[in-house]
Amino acid sequence: MHARPDADEGELLARSQSGDVNAFNELVLRYQSSVYNVALRMLGDADLAADITQDTFLAAFRHLATFRGGTAFRSWLLRITTNLIYDHWRRQRRHPNESLEAARDEDDPQSPATLAQLASPALEANPELYLLHQELQELIQRGLAELPPEQRLAVILCDIEGLPYEEIAAVTHTTLGTVRSRIARGRARLRTYLARYQELLPRQFRSP
């Protein structure tokens, strides 16, 4: 479960912008899980994801005065996170060139919870399922790694982090149509990938 904005976020932001480190630390605690999860799913490296998370909040604190509230604070943070991820790829000369901008937009239902359920720690409730769950997490990560970065980010933000399309558009600086297209295409590719490993999927997710 990820923390959602509430009535005191504006106060925390105002105090943080006035130099109140304790207030900013409360914002860090509120959003560090989302930032780390996005970085981990995008990069597939826990240590690197931790570094990106730390750098995200350091950058956010340094540039907090520039945040004017035009978007949600979470969106602003995740935009910093994704910029740092793409910067890392550019430095490593690993940034894929594939672009989805020429792809035809395809709509897809906004509410499927299948990936979120597959990725949920709830599957670990039974100790006997722990190893299966670990294998499943590795499988999901490998499947996500097969997606072009734009599709991967959109699927992670929507189906794992639970962001609405409008907020994903704000994070990625794209249109709603582009967000829908990326999610639809990413889900389709991921379903095709996961279908090759039916034996690792919980029964309710297997193809008939």
Backbone as numpy.savetxt, mean C-alpha at the origin, in Angstrom:
# Nx Ny Nz CAx CAy CAz Cx Cy Cz
-5.95 -3.95 11.37 -6.80 -2.76 11.37 -5.92 -1.52 11.37
-6.20 -0.59 10.46 -5.40 0.61 10.35 -6.16 1.79 10.94
-5.40 2.65 11.64 -6.03 3.81 12.26 -6.61 4.72 11.19
-7.77 5.28 11.46 -8.41 6.21 10.53 -8.37 7.61 11.13
-8.40 8.64 10.28 -8.40 10.00 10.80 -9.58 10.23 11.73
-9.39 11.01 12.79 -10.50 11.35 13.66 -10.40 12.82 14.01
-11.27 13.23 14.94 -11.42 14.66 15.21 -10.15 15.31 15.73
-9.27 14.55 16.38 -8.10 15.19 16.98 -6.92 15.26 16.02
-7.06 14.75 14.79 -5.92 14.78 13.87 -5.53 16.21 13.52
-6.52 17.06 13.30 -6.22 18.46 12.99 -5.43 19.12 14.11
-5.81 18.81 15.33 -5.09 19.39 16.48 -3.66 18.87 16.52
-3.49 17.55 16.29 -2.15 16.97 16.29 -1.29 17.60 15.20
-1.88 17.81 14.04 -1.14 18.43 12.94 -0.73 19.86 13.29
-1.67 20.61 13.85 -1.37 21.99 14.22 -0.25 22.05 15.25
-0.33 21.18 16.25 0.73 21.14 17.27 2.06 20.72 16.66
2.00 19.73 15.76 3.23 19.26 15.11 3.87 20.37 14.29
3.04 21.11 13.57 3.57 22.21 12.75 4.13 23.34 13.60
3.75 23.36 14.87 4.29 24.36 15.80 5.54 23.84 16.50
5.98 22.63 16.12 7.21 22.09 16.68 7.02 21.12 17.82
5.79 20.69 18.08 5.52 19.75 19.16 5.87 18.33 18.71
7.03 17.84 19.14 7.51 16.53 18.72 6.61 15.42 19.25
6.08 15.58 20.45 5.20 14.55 21.00 3.94 14.39 20.15
3.40 15.49 19.67 2.22 15.41 18.80 2.56 14.70 17.50
3.74 15.01 16.94 4.13 14.33 15.71 4.34 12.84 15.94
4.90 12.49 17.09 5.08 11.08 17.41 3.75 10.34 17.46
2.70 11.01 17.91 1.38 10.38 17.89 0.92 10.11 16.47
1.21 11.02 15.56 0.87 10.81 14.16 1.70 9.66 13.58
2.96 9.57 13.99 3.79 8.46 13.54 3.18 7.13 13.97
2.80 7.04 15.24 2.20 5.80 15.74 0.92 5.47 15.00
0.20 6.48 14.60 -1.08 6.27 13.93 -0.90 5.70 12.53
0.16 6.12 11.84 0.28 5.79 10.42 1.49 4.94 10.05
2.35 4.63 11.00 3.56 3.91 10.63 3.27 2.52 10.08
2.21 1.88 10.55 1.87 0.55 10.04 1.51 0.61 8.56
0.68 1.57 8.17 0.30 1.70 6.77 1.51 2.01 5.89
2.34 2.93 6.35 3.53 3.30 5.57 4.45 2.09 5.40
4.70 1.38 6.49 5.59 0.22 6.43 5.01 -0.88 5.54
3.72 -1.15 5.68 3.10 -2.21 4.88 3.17 -1.92 3.40
2.92 -0.67 3.02 3.01 -0.30 1.60 4.44 -0.48 1.11
5.41 0.00 1.88 6.81 -0.13 1.47 7.22 -1.60 1.38
6.79 -2.41 2.34 7.15 -3.82 2.33 6.55 -4.54 1.14
5.27 -4.29 0.86 4.62 -4.96 -0.27 5.19 -4.48 -1.60
5.59 -3.24 -1.68 6.16 -2.73 -2.93 7.58 -3.25 -3.16
8.36 -3.36 -2.08 9.78 -3.67 -2.21 10.12 -5.12 -1.90
9.32 -5.78 -1.05 9.60 -7.16 -0.70 10.84 -7.34 0.15
11.25 -6.31 0.86 12.46 -6.35 1.68 12.16 -5.63 2.99
12.16 -6.39 4.10 11.75 -5.83 5.38 12.69 -4.73 5.86
14.00 -4.94 5.70 14.96 -3.92 6.16 14.83 -2.64 5.35
14.70 -2.80 4.04 14.55 -1.64 3.18 13.23 -0.92 3.46
12.17 -1.70 3.70 10.87 -1.09 4.04 10.97 -0.29 5.33
11.72 -0.80 6.30 11.91 -0.07 7.56 12.66 1.23 7.32
13.67 1.18 6.44 14.42 2.41 6.11 13.52 3.43 5.42
12.71 2.95 4.47 11.80 3.84 3.75 10.79 4.46 4.72
10.31 3.65 5.67 9.36 4.15 6.67 9.99 5.27 7.50
11.21 5.02 7.97 11.91 6.05 8.75 12.12 7.31 7.92
12.56 7.13 6.68 12.81 8.29 5.82 11.52 9.05 5.51
10.41 8.31 5.40 9.12 8.96 5.15 8.78 9.94 6.26
8.91 9.49 7.50 8.53 10.35 8.61 9.55 11.46 8.86
10.82 11.19 8.57 11.81 12.27 8.66 11.50 13.36 7.64
11.19 12.93 6.40 10.85 13.91 5.36 9.56 14.65 5.71
8.59 13.91 6.24 7.32 14.54 6.61 7.54 15.59 7.69
8.37 15.29 8.67 8.61 16.25 9.75 9.33 17.49 9.22
10.31 17.26 8.32 11.06 18.40 7.78 10.17 19.31 6.93
9.19 18.71 6.25 8.37 19.49 5.31 6.94 19.69 5.82
6.75 19.51 7.11 5.41 19.58 7.68 4.76 20.94 7.44
5.57 21.97 7.41 5.01 23.32 7.21 4.37 23.47 5.84
4.75 22.61 4.88 4.19 22.72 3.53 2.85 22.00 3.41
2.47 21.21 4.41 1.20 20.50 4.34 0.07 21.47 4.69
-0.83 21.69 3.73 -1.90 22.67 3.90 -3.27 22.04 4.06
-3.33 20.72 4.08 -4.62 20.08 4.30 -5.46 19.92 3.07
-4.87 20.14 1.88 -5.65 19.96 0.66 -6.01 18.51 0.40
-5.21 17.60 0.95 -5.49 16.16 0.89 -5.42 15.62 2.31
-5.83 14.37 2.48 -5.72 13.73 3.79 -4.24 13.59 4.15
-3.94 13.68 5.44 -2.56 13.56 5.88 -1.99 12.20 5.49
-2.81 11.14 5.60 -2.36 9.80 5.20 -1.96 9.79 3.73
-2.77 10.43 2.88 -2.45 10.48 1.45 -1.11 11.18 1.23
-0.90 12.27 1.95 0.35 13.02 1.83 1.54 12.16 2.25
1.40 11.44 3.36 2.46 10.55 3.82 2.77 9.47 2.80
1.72 8.82 2.29 1.93 7.72 1.35 2.50 8.22 0.03
2.20 9.46 -0.31 2.83 10.04 -1.50 4.33 10.17 -1.28
4.74 10.61 -0.09 6.17 10.67 0.24 6.78 9.28 0.15
6.08 8.29 0.71 6.57 6.91 0.69 6.80 6.42 -0.73
5.81 6.62 -1.59 5.95 6.13 -2.97 7.05 6.88 -3.71
7.20 8.17 -3.45 8.31 8.90 -4.07 9.66 8.33 -3.65
9.79 7.99 -2.38 11.05 7.41 -1.89 11.30 6.04 -2.52
10.24 5.27 -2.70 10.38 3.95 -3.33 10.85 4.10 -4.77
10.22 4.99 -5.51 10.63 5.20 -6.90 12.04 5.78 -6.98
12.40 6.65 -6.03 13.77 7.16 -5.98 14.76 6.02 -5.78
14.41 5.08 -4.91 15.27 3.93 -4.66 15.45 3.12 -5.94
14.35 2.87 -6.63 14.45 2.10 -7.88 15.31 2.83 -8.91
15.17 4.13 -8.99 15.99 4.88 -9.95 17.47 4.77 -9.58
17.76 4.86 -8.30 19.16 4.74 -7.88 19.71 3.35 -8.19
18.87 2.36 -8.04 19.32 0.98 -8.29 19.20 0.59 -9.76
18.76 1.50 -10.60 18.57 1.24 -12.02 17.65 0.04 -12.24
16.62 -0.05 -11.37 15.70 -1.17 -11.46 14.28 -0.70 -11.72
14.10 0.55 -12.02 12.74 1.05 -12.22 12.21 0.57 -13.56
11.19 -0.29 -13.58 10.67 -0.80 -14.86 10.14 0.34 -15.72
10.20 0.12 -17.03 9.77 1.14 -17.98 8.33 0.99 -18.41
7.71 -0.13 -18.05 6.35 -0.36 -18.52 5.41 0.70 -17.97
4.60 1.27 -18.83 3.63 2.28 -18.42 2.24 1.81 -18.76
1.30 2.20 -17.93 -0.09 1.82 -18.16 -0.89 2.95 -18.77
-0.28 4.09 -19.04 -1.06 5.24 -19.45 -1.77 5.02 -20.78
-1.19 4.16 -21.64 -1.82 3.91 -22.93 -2.87 2.81 -22.84
-2.96 2.17 -21.69 -3.91 1.06 -21.54 -5.33 1.60 -21.49
-6.25 0.82 -21.99 -7.66 1.20 -21.96 -8.18 1.01 -20.55
-8.90 2.02 -20.04 -9.47 1.92 -18.70 -10.50 0.81 -18.66
-10.47 0.04 -17.58 -11.46 -1.00 -17.35 -11.98 -0.84 -15.94
-13.29 -0.88 -15.79 -13.87 -0.75 -14.47 -13.85 -2.10 -13.79
-13.94 -2.08 -12.47 -13.94 -3.30 -11.69 -14.63 -2.97 -10.38
-15.35 -3.90 -9.77 -16.00 -3.60 -8.49 -14.98 -3.12 -7.47
-15.38 -2.15 -6.65 -14.44 -1.52 -5.72 -14.33 -2.27 -4.40
-15.19 -3.24 -4.16 -15.26 -3.76 -2.81 -14.74 -5.17 -2.57
-14.11 -5.88 -3.53 -13.69 -7.24 -3.23 -12.68 -7.27 -2.11
-12.83 -8.23 -1.20 -11.95 -8.30 -0.04 -11.04 -9.51 -0.11
-10.98 -10.19 -1.27 -10.26 -11.45 -1.31 -8.79 -11.30 -0.98
-8.10 -10.31 -1.57 -6.68 -10.16 -1.31 -6.44 -9.75 0.14
-7.26 -8.86 0.65 -7.12 -8.45 2.05 -7.30 -9.64 2.98
-8.26 -10.51 2.65 -8.48 -11.69 3.48 -7.31 -12.66 3.39
-6.77 -12.83 2.19 -5.62 -13.71 2.03 -4.41 -13.19 2.78
-4.24 -11.88 2.79 -3.08 -11.28 3.43 -3.27 -11.05 4.92
-4.46 -11.31 5.43 -4.78 -11.00 6.82 -4.10 -11.95 7.79
-3.54 -11.41 8.89 -2.98 -12.26 9.93 -4.01 -13.17 10.58
-5.31 -12.93 10.33 -6.34 -13.78 10.92 -6.15 -15.23 10.52
-5.50 -15.46 9.38 -5.27 -16.83 8.94 -4.28 -17.54 9.86
-3.59 -16.80 10.73 -2.64 -17.41 11.64 -3.28 -17.83 12.96
-4.58 -17.63 13.09 -5.24 -17.89 14.37 -5.03 -19.33 14.82
-5.07 -20.27 13.89 -4.82 -21.67 14.19 -3.34 -21.95 14.00
-2.62 -22.33 15.07 -1.18 -22.57 14.94 -0.83 -23.57 13.85
-1.73 -24.52 13.59 -1.46 -25.52 12.57 -1.41 -24.91 11.18
-2.00 -23.72 11.03 -2.02 -23.07 9.72 -0.87 -22.08 9.55
-0.01 -21.98 10.56 1.02 -20.95 10.52 1.95 -21.10 9.31
2.47 -22.32 9.11 3.38 -22.52 7.99 2.70 -22.27 6.66
1.44 -22.73 6.55 0.69 -22.48 5.32 0.51 -20.99 5.10
0.23 -20.28 6.20 0.05 -18.83 6.09 1.33 -18.16 5.62
2.47 -18.61 6.16 3.75 -18.02 5.75 4.00 -18.25 4.26
3.71 -19.48 3.80 3.88 -19.77 2.38 2.95 -18.90 1.54
1.74 -18.71 2.04 0.76 -17.91 1.32 1.22 -16.46 1.21
1.78 -15.93 2.31 2.28 -14.55 2.28 3.41 -14.40 1.26
4.30 -15.40 1.22 5.38 -15.35 0.25 4.84 -15.43 -1.17
3.80 -16.24 -1.36 3.18 -16.37 -2.68 2.56 -15.05 -3.11
1.82 -14.41 -2.20 1.20 -13.12 -2.52 2.28 -12.09 -2.87
3.37 -12.09 -2.10 4.43 -11.12 -2.37 5.06 -11.38 -3.73
5.27 -12.65 -4.08 5.83 -12.96 -5.39 4.87 -12.53 -6.49
3.57 -12.75 -6.25 2.58 -12.33 -7.24 2.56 -10.82 -7.41
2.63 -10.09 -6.31 2.68 -8.62 -6.39 3.92 -8.15 -7.13
5.04 -8.84 -6.89 6.29 -8.45 -7.54 6.24 -8.63 -9.05
5.32 -9.48 -9.52 5.16 -9.69 -10.96 4.41 -8.54 -11.63
3.74 -7.72 -10.84 2.94 -6.64 -11.42 3.81 -5.44 -11.75
3.46 -4.68 -12.79 4.12 -3.39 -13.00 3.92 -2.52 -11.76
4.88 -1.67 -11.43 4.81 -0.90 -10.19 3.51 -0.13 -10.00
2.98 0.45 -11.09 1.76 1.24 -10.95 0.58 0.37 -10.53
0.49 -0.83 -11.13 -0.58 -1.75 -10.76 -0.37 -2.27 -9.35
0.87 -2.59 -9.02 1.18 -3.12 -7.69 0.76 -2.13 -6.61
1.14 -0.86 -6.79 0.81 0.16 -5.80 -0.69 0.31 -5.66
-1.40 0.35 -6.78 -2.85 0.54 -6.73 -3.54 -0.62 -6.02
-3.11 -1.85 -6.31 -3.71 -3.02 -5.67 -3.40 -3.03 -4.17
-2.17 -2.71 -3.80 -1.81 -2.67 -2.38 -2.64 -1.63 -1.64
-2.72 -0.44 -2.20 -3.46 0.63 -1.52 -4.94 0.30 -1.39
-5.52 -0.32 -2.42 -6.95 -0.60 -2.40 -7.28 -1.87 -1.63
-6.64 -2.98 -1.99 -7.08 -4.28 -1.50 -6.40 -4.71 -0.21
-5.27 -4.13 0.13 -4.60 -4.48 1.39 -4.74 -3.35 2.41
-4.51 -2.12 1.97 -4.62 -0.99 2.90 -6.03 -0.43 3.00
-6.90 -0.77 2.06 -8.30 -0.36 2.16 -8.59 1.09 1.82
-7.72 1.74 1.06 -7.97 3.13 0.69 -9.05 3.20 -0.39
-9.92 4.21 -0.33 -10.91 4.41 -1.41 -10.22 4.91 -2.67
-10.92 4.76 -3.80 -10.33 5.16 -5.07 -9.88 6.62 -5.06
-10.69 7.49 -4.46 -10.36 8.92 -4.46 -9.03 9.18 -3.75
-8.80 8.48 -2.65 -7.55 8.69 -1.92 -6.36 8.10 -2.68
-6.58 6.98 -3.36 -5.51 6.40 -4.18 -5.13 7.37 -5.30
-6.14 8.01 -5.89 -5.86 9.00 -6.93 -5.02 10.15 -6.37
-5.30 10.55 -5.12 -4.52 11.62 -4.50 -3.09 11.17 -4.23
-2.92 9.94 -3.75 -1.58 9.42 -3.47 -0.75 9.33 -4.74
-1.37 8.85 -5.82 -0.64 8.58 -7.06 -0.69 9.73 -8.06
-1.43 10.80 -7.72 -1.57 11.95 -8.62 -2.08 11.52 -9.99
-3.11 10.69 -10.00 -3.71 10.22 -11.25 -5.22 10.41 -11.18
-5.89 10.11 -12.27 -7.34 10.24 -12.32 -8.01 8.99 -11.77
-9.30 9.12 -11.45 -10.05 7.95 -10.98 -10.08 6.86 -12.04
-10.20 7.25 -13.30 -10.22 6.26 -14.37 -8.93 5.46 -14.43
-7.80 6.14 -14.25 -6.51 5.45 -14.25 -6.40 4.53 -13.05
-6.87 4.99 -11.89 -6.85 4.14 -10.70 -7.66 2.88 -10.94
-8.86 3.02 -11.48 -9.71 1.85 -11.75 -9.03 0.89 -12.71
-8.41 1.44 -13.74 -7.73 0.60 -14.73 -6.59 -0.18 -14.10
-5.78 0.50 -13.30 -4.64 -0.16 -12.68 -5.08 -1.25 -11.71
-6.11 -0.97 -10.93 -6.60 -1.97 -9.99 -7.17 -3.16 -10.74
-7.98 -2.91 -11.76 -8.59 -4.00 -12.51 -7.53 -4.89 -13.16
-6.56 -4.28 -13.80 -5.52 -5.05 -14.47 -4.61 -5.75 -13.47
-4.30 -5.07 -12.37 -3.47 -5.70 -11.35 -4.15 -6.89 -10.71
-5.44 -6.75 -10.40 -6.19 -7.87 -9.82 -6.23 -9.05 -10.79
-6.45 -8.76 -12.06 -6.54 -9.84 -13.05 -5.22 -10.59 -13.14
-4.12 -9.87 -13.18 -2.80 -10.52 -13.24 -2.53 -11.32 -11.97
-2.89 -10.74 -10.84 -2.62 -11.43 -9.58 -3.47 -12.68 -9.45
-4.73 -12.61 -9.87 -5.58 -13.81 -9.84 -5.00 -14.91 -10.72
-4.51 -14.54 -11.89 -3.91 -15.52 -12.79 -2.69 -16.16 -12.15
-1.88 -15.34 -11.48 -0.69 -15.87 -10.82 -1.06 -16.81 -9.68
-1.98 -16.39 -8.82 -2.36 -17.21 -7.66 -3.03 -18.50 -8.08
-3.73 -18.48 -9.22 -4.44 -19.68 -9.67 -3.48 -20.82 -9.98
-2.22 -20.52 -10.18 -1.23 -21.56 -10.46 -0.81 -22.30 -9.20
-1.26 -21.82 -8.05 -0.85 -22.42 -6.77 -2.07 -22.73 -5.92
-3.02 -23.44 -6.51 -4.29 -23.74 -5.85 -4.10 -24.42 -4.50
-3.08 -25.26 -4.41 -2.91 -26.05 -3.18 -2.57 -25.18 -1.97
-2.07 -23.97 -2.20 -1.71 -23.09 -1.09 -2.85 -22.17 -0.69
-3.90 -22.10 -1.51 -4.99 -21.19 -1.23 -6.01 -21.83 -0.30
-6.56 -21.07 0.64 -7.68 -21.59 1.44 -8.80 -22.05 0.51
-9.56 -23.02 0.94 -10.56 -23.66 0.08 -11.49 -22.65 -0.56
-11.91 -21.63 0.21 -12.90 -20.69 -0.33 -12.34 -19.83 -1.46
-11.02 -19.83 -1.63 -10.42 -19.02 -2.68 -10.00 -19.84 -3.90
-10.22 -21.15 -3.85 -9.80 -21.99 -4.97 -10.82 -21.94 -6.09
-10.32 -22.10 -7.31 -11.21 -22.15 -8.46 -11.98 -23.46 -8.43
-13.26 -23.44 -8.87 -14.04 -24.67 -8.86 -13.46 -25.69 -9.82
